[in-house]
Amino acid sequence: MLPATERREQTKSAAEQALLADALLGAGLPALAEQYLYQAALAYQDDAVAEHYLRNAEALAPDHAAVLIGLYRFYFYKGRLACALEIAKRCLAKAARENDLAADWRDVSAGDAVFGRYDDILPRFFLFSLKGYAYLQMRLGNLEEGRAATLKLLQLDPSDKIGAKVLLGVLDRIGQDDD
């Protein structure tokens, strides 16, 4: 049996993690920001209107994961990859903070969080943010940066639950003939 102080610390840590995970799933998002995200989704076909709503949501909750993910998806699916990369960087920074990781993804080690369990939402948010960052770097022609981020993903998640090997395969096939 753990001493009472250790049990309280583990409980506190679990409670803090649950609150952070709830925030990633939308908890703590101001109602008006949520409405703006909803309006952005409805206006998706009109780029200017949708982006206006997304930016309004961002003004109310600039660091909320739901807003960042909404912006990322909008820019990604609209083919505005440089804008999507900027949001991916913000997601990566947020994920590092929320997981108490090094600010630079290059300095994160496999033992710094539970990266191997797919149901741990905070480490998974970090991994998916890094994957988006790697992919966008590749698409924008920054192949070495994309490769470095992909290799870091595989170091953190050797069982490759998020599919980083696919990115590595694309990198490895660049310049080869397609048959």
N, C-alpha and C positions, 0 to 999 in steps of 0.2 A: 504494500500500500504506500502511495506517495505521501510525503508530509503535506499538511494542510496548506502551507504557503505555495508549494509546487502545484497542488490541485487548483488553488485559486488562480494562479498565473496561467495554467493551461486553460481553465474555463474562461478567463478574461481574454486570452488570445483567441480562443475559438469564437467567443462572442464578437470580438473586433473583426475577425475574418468574416463572420456571417453578415455583419453590418456592411462591410466593404463589398461583399458579393451581392448583397441586396442592391447596393448603389449601382453596381454594374448592370443589374437587371432592370433598372429604372426607378428604384426607390430613391426618394430624396429629390427627384426631379420636380421643379416647380410646375404647378398645373398649367400655367400659361406656356411654359417651354414645351410641355407635352403637347399642348394644343398646336403650337407652331410646328412641331415635328409631324403631327398628324396632317396639318394643312400642307406641309411640304410634300408629304407622300401623295396627297390628293392632286397636287399641282405638278407632279413629277414631269409631265410632258412639256411644261412651260418652264424652261431653265431659269429664267430671271425671277419668276414668282417663287418657284421652289427654293432657289438659293436665298431669296429674301427671307422666307420663313425659317430656313435653317440658320441663317445669320441672326435672326431675332431670337431663336432658341439659344444660340451660342452666347448672345449678349446676356441672357438671364442665367445660364448655367455653363460657363465657358470650359469647365473641366469635367463635366459630367460625361461618363462613358456613353450614355445613350445619344447625347448630342454629337460627340466625336465620331461615333460609329455611323450616325446618320450622315454627317458631312463626308466621311470617308467613302461610304457607299455611293452617295450622290456623285462625288467627283470621279470615283472609279468607273462607275457604269456610264457616266457621260464622257468618258475617255479623257478626262482632264487629269492625267496621271501625275503631273508635277504638283498640282494642288492636293491630290490624294496622298502623295508622298509626304507633304508637309503635315497633313493630319495624321498619317501613320507615325510620324516622328513624335507628335504630341501624344498619341495613344501609347507609344512605347515608353515615353517619359512617365506618363501616368501609371502605366502598368509596373514600371520599375519602382516608383514611389509606393504604390499600394502593396507591393510584395516585399518592400524593404530591401530592394536590390541595388546594386551599383548603378549610378546614373548612366554610365556607358555600357551598352549591352555586351561589349567585348570583354568586360571585366566580370560578367556574371558566370557563376560556376553551377554545375549540375546539383551540388548539394545546397545551394542557396534557397531553394524552394522545392516543393513537391511537384516537379515537372512531369513525372511519369504517370501520374493519376489523372486521367482525362476529366474526372468529375470535380477536381479542384479548380474552381472557376477563375480565381485570381492568377495562379500560374499559367493557366490556359490562355487568359487574356494577354499575358506577356508573350507567350509563344505565338499566338495568332497575330499579334501586333508586329512581332519580329518577322514572321512569315510574310505579312503584307509589305513590310519595309523591304525585305529581300526581293520579293517579286517585282515591286515597283522599281527598285534600283536596276534590276535586270532589264525591264521593259524600257527604261530610260537610257539604257546603254552603259550603265555603271556596273559592268559585269563582275569586276573583282570585288566590289562592295557587296553585290548580290551574293557572290560565292561565299564570302567571309560570313555574312549573316546566315546563309543556309547551313554552312558547316557548324556554326554556333548552335543553330536549331538542333542539328543531329547530335551534338555534344550534350545538349540539355535534355533531349528527348530521344535517346538511342533506339527506342522501340518505334519511333517515327509515327506517333499517333496522329500528327497533324499533316503528314504527307510532304515533308521537306525533301525526301528523296526524289520526288517528281521534279522539283526545281533543280536539283543537282543533275538529274538526267538531262534536262533541257540544256543546262550549261555545258555539259559534257558532249552533247551532240552538235553544238554550234560549229558551223563550218564543215560538217560532214554532209555527204550527199544524202538526200532523202530518196529512199527506194520505195 
